Every structure is written in structure tokens, then in C-alpha cells.
């Protein structure tokens, strides 16, 4: 993983070393990630406290992309919800700030859990919908998206894959940070 991050860094011109971070800071962040992972695991796909922020960004994405037509408006919630932490991670990557990079990338992947829960509800449509417009016209994003793609019957399978990738991404972020302990001066 470290080689991959280094190769991406060189590709985008971030050749200098990562800014120093103390072992104590890395340890504190690892405790935070371990506690969050345990909390998320215990929730079994339920609503996490961070999902309130994710929901605000998601709904903002619908508003932002509504200018681009119905299809992009429907996808816009998830696009912005994933783009915000990813672009922040890219910024911190470019700045070579370890803690900021890992935090944003970790929560980029946490968004996948939130999205997977919504995807898995596409056929059942039992989750409460939140909308910035008239509730009479609220649509379930993933029901509409999966129906248009002809994959509605696979909603839970797709959601399981997205959820698994989210967990793998979060664990990889914490693992990469833990690997920094070897290269960090005491």
C-alpha cells in the first residue's frame, strides 16, 4: 500500500516526504479509528453519527447537480457525498499531511457504508427519505438509478460489494497509518 501511495504521489508531483507526525499522534489516531470501526461494526449497517454530515452533503449534491438534468441530479447526491472527502484527501495528499490525508480518505470509504445501506433499500424502500424539495415528489435515488440501469433485482448484492469495499478501504487507511509508525522518529 505504501508503494502505491508513493507512486501516486510521484505521478502528481508530490515527491517530498510526508510532514512529520509524532508516534503519539499516530497512536491516538489509530485508537480513534479502532473505536470508530468497532462502533460502525456494531451498528450493522445502521445510521452512524457521521452520516448526518454525509446526508447534508448528499442533499447538497442533488441541488448542485440539478442544473445538469434529471439523471445527473439523481446521481449528484452520491457524487458530491463521495467527492468532498476524496478531494479533501487529495489536497492533504498533495500537502503531504498524514493525519488529514488518512482522516479524509477514511471517511471517503465510510461514505460507502452509508451509500450501501441506501442501495440495499432500493427494492424495499423502507428507509425514510429526506429531500430539499417538495416531499410529495421525493424519489428513492437508488431505486430510480437501479431501475434505469436494469439492475434493481441486484440491489442487495451491489450494496454488499460497495459495503465490503468501504470496509476494505477504511481498514487499509488505518493499516497505512499504522505502517507509518515504522518510518516515524520517536
NORGI-V836434 format. One record per residue. N is the residue number from 1. RES is the residue in one small letter. SS is DSSP state (helix for helix, strand for strand, loop for the rest). D_CENTER is the distance of its C-alpha to the mean C-alpha in Angstrom with 2 decimals. Layout:
# NORGI-V836434
n=N res=RES ss=SS d_center=D_CENTER
n=N res=RES ss=SS d_center=D_CENTER
This chain:
# NORGI-V836434
n=1 res=x ss=loop d_center=18.37
n=2 res=x ss=helix d_center=20.19
n=3 res=x ss=helix d_center=22.25
n=4 res=x ss=helix d_center=19.37
n=5 res=x ss=helix d_center=17.86
n=6 res=x ss=helix d_center=21.48
n=7 res=x ss=helix d_center=22.20
n=8 res=x ss=helix d_center=19.30
n=9 res=x ss=helix d_center=20.57
n=10 res=x ss=helix d_center=24.05
n=11 res=x ss=helix d_center=23.12
n=12 res=x ss=loop d_center=21.79
n=13 res=x ss=loop d_center=24.62
n=14 res=x ss=loop d_center=23.05
n=15 res=x ss=loop d_center=25.91
n=16 res=x ss=loop d_center=26.71
n=17 res=x ss=loop d_center=25.76
n=18 res=x ss=loop d_center=22.93
n=19 res=x ss=loop d_center=24.15
n=20 res=x ss=loop d_center=25.68
n=21 res=x ss=loop d_center=23.98
n=22 res=x ss=loop d_center=26.14
n=23 res=x ss=helix d_center=25.99
n=24 res=x ss=helix d_center=26.03
n=25 res=x ss=helix d_center=22.87
n=26 res=x ss=helix d_center=21.11
n=27 res=x ss=helix d_center=22.56
n=28 res=x ss=helix d_center=21.45
n=29 res=x ss=helix d_center=17.81
n=30 res=x ss=helix d_center=18.09
n=31 res=x ss=helix d_center=19.66
n=32 res=x ss=helix d_center=16.88
n=33 res=x ss=helix d_center=14.22
n=34 res=x ss=helix d_center=16.81
n=35 res=x ss=helix d_center=17.44
n=36 res=x ss=helix d_center=13.88
n=37 res=x ss=helix d_center=13.54
n=38 res=x ss=helix d_center=16.94
n=39 res=x ss=helix d_center=16.13
n=40 res=x ss=helix d_center=13.18
n=41 res=x ss=helix d_center=15.53
n=42 res=x ss=helix d_center=18.36
n=43 res=x ss=helix d_center=16.64
n=44 res=x ss=loop d_center=16.68
n=45 res=x ss=loop d_center=14.00
n=46 res=x ss=loop d_center=15.28
n=47 res=x ss=loop d_center=14.09
n=48 res=x ss=loop d_center=12.78
n=49 res=x ss=loop d_center=13.98
n=50 res=x ss=loop d_center=10.73
n=51 res=x ss=helix d_center=10.26
n=52 res=x ss=helix d_center=13.25
n=53 res=x ss=helix d_center=11.63
n=54 res=x ss=helix d_center=8.78
n=55 res=x ss=helix d_center=11.93
n=56 res=x ss=helix d_center=13.84
n=57 res=x ss=helix d_center=11.58
n=58 res=x ss=helix d_center=11.40
n=59 res=x ss=helix d_center=15.18
n=60 res=x ss=helix d_center=15.75
n=61 res=x ss=helix d_center=14.36
n=62 res=x ss=helix d_center=17.06
n=63 res=x ss=helix d_center=19.62
n=64 res=x ss=helix d_center=18.82
n=65 res=x ss=helix d_center=18.95
n=66 res=x ss=helix d_center=21.84
n=67 res=x ss=helix d_center=24.17
n=68 res=x ss=helix d_center=23.30
n=69 res=x ss=loop d_center=24.57
n=70 res=x ss=helix d_center=23.67
n=71 res=x ss=helix d_center=21.53
n=72 res=x ss=helix d_center=19.24
n=73 res=x ss=helix d_center=19.23
n=74 res=x ss=helix d_center=18.03
n=75 res=x ss=helix d_center=15.14
n=76 res=x ss=helix d_center=14.56
n=77 res=x ss=helix d_center=12.57
n=78 res=x ss=helix d_center=9.66
n=79 res=x ss=helix d_center=10.44
n=80 res=x ss=helix d_center=10.37
n=81 res=x ss=helix d_center=7.39
n=82 res=x ss=helix d_center=5.36
n=83 res=x ss=helix d_center=8.40
n=84 res=x ss=helix d_center=8.86
n=85 res=x ss=helix d_center=6.71
n=86 res=x ss=helix d_center=7.52
n=87 res=x ss=helix d_center=11.04
n=88 res=x ss=helix d_center=11.41
n=89 res=x ss=helix d_center=10.69
n=90 res=x ss=helix d_center=13.25
n=91 res=x ss=helix d_center=15.58
n=92 res=x ss=helix d_center=15.65
n=93 res=x ss=helix d_center=16.10
n=94 res=x ss=helix d_center=18.97
n=95 res=x ss=helix d_center=20.37
n=96 res=x ss=loop d_center=20.18
n=97 res=x ss=loop d_center=18.88
n=98 res=x ss=helix d_center=17.61
n=99 res=x ss=helix d_center=16.29
n=100 res=x ss=helix d_center=14.40
n=101 res=x ss=helix d_center=12.93
n=102 res=x ss=helix d_center=11.82
n=103 res=x ss=helix d_center=10.58
n=104 res=x ss=helix d_center=8.33
n=105 res=x ss=helix d_center=7.18
n=106 res=x ss=helix d_center=6.92
n=107 res=x ss=helix d_center=4.79
n=108 res=x ss=helix d_center=2.48
n=109 res=x ss=helix d_center=3.32
n=110 res=x ss=helix d_center=4.26
n=111 res=x ss=helix d_center=3.07
n=112 res=x ss=helix d_center=4.86
n=113 res=x ss=helix d_center=7.48
n=114 res=x ss=helix d_center=8.05
n=115 res=x ss=helix d_center=8.44
n=116 res=x ss=helix d_center=10.56
n=117 res=x ss=helix d_center=12.68
n=118 res=x ss=helix d_center=13.44
n=119 res=x ss=helix d_center=14.24
n=120 res=x ss=helix d_center=16.48
n=121 res=x ss=loop d_center=18.36
n=122 res=x ss=loop d_center=19.37
n=123 res=x ss=loop d_center=22.92
n=124 res=x ss=loop d_center=23.56
n=125 res=x ss=loop d_center=22.22
n=126 res=x ss=loop d_center=22.79
n=127 res=x ss=loop d_center=19.77
n=128 res=x ss=loop d_center=20.91
n=129 res=x ss=loop d_center=19.94
n=130 res=x ss=loop d_center=19.29
n=131 res=x ss=loop d_center=20.62
n=132 res=x ss=loop d_center=21.76
n=133 res=x ss=loop d_center=24.87
n=134 res=x ss=loop d_center=27.60
n=135 res=x ss=helix d_center=26.51
n=136 res=x ss=helix d_center=29.25
n=137 res=x ss=helix d_center=27.31
n=138 res=x ss=loop d_center=23.80
n=139 res=x ss=loop d_center=22.31
n=140 res=x ss=loop d_center=19.72
n=141 res=x ss=helix d_center=17.30
n=142 res=x ss=helix d_center=16.72
n=143 res=x ss=helix d_center=20.40
n=144 res=x ss=helix d_center=21.44
n=145 res=x ss=helix d_center=19.17
n=146 res=x ss=helix d_center=20.06
n=147 res=x ss=helix d_center=23.65
n=148 res=x ss=helix d_center=23.93
n=149 res=x ss=helix d_center=22.71
n=150 res=x ss=loop d_center=25.06
n=151 res=x ss=loop d_center=22.61
n=152 res=x ss=helix d_center=22.58
n=153 res=x ss=helix d_center=24.36
n=154 res=x ss=helix d_center=21.53
n=155 res=x ss=helix d_center=18.82
n=156 res=x ss=helix d_center=18.53
n=157 res=x ss=helix d_center=18.75
n=158 res=x ss=helix d_center=15.98
n=159 res=x ss=helix d_center=13.80
n=160 res=x ss=helix d_center=14.94
n=161 res=x ss=helix d_center=14.02
n=162 res=x ss=helix d_center=10.41
n=163 res=x ss=helix d_center=10.32
n=164 res=x ss=helix d_center=12.22
n=165 res=x ss=helix d_center=10.14
n=166 res=x ss=helix d_center=7.11
n=167 res=x ss=helix d_center=9.99
n=168 res=x ss=helix d_center=11.52
n=169 res=x ss=helix d_center=8.83
n=170 res=x ss=helix d_center=8.78
n=171 res=x ss=helix d_center=12.53
n=172 res=x ss=helix d_center=13.04
n=173 res=x ss=helix d_center=11.72
n=174 res=x ss=helix d_center=14.10
n=175 res=x ss=helix d_center=16.69
n=176 res=x ss=helix d_center=16.73
n=177 res=x ss=helix d_center=17.26
n=178 res=x ss=helix d_center=19.93
n=179 res=x ss=helix d_center=21.57
n=180 res=x ss=helix d_center=22.02
n=181 res=x ss=helix d_center=24.49
n=182 res=x ss=helix d_center=26.93
n=183 res=x ss=helix d_center=26.98
n=184 res=x ss=loop d_center=27.05
n=185 res=x ss=loop d_center=30.48
n=186 res=x ss=loop d_center=31.44
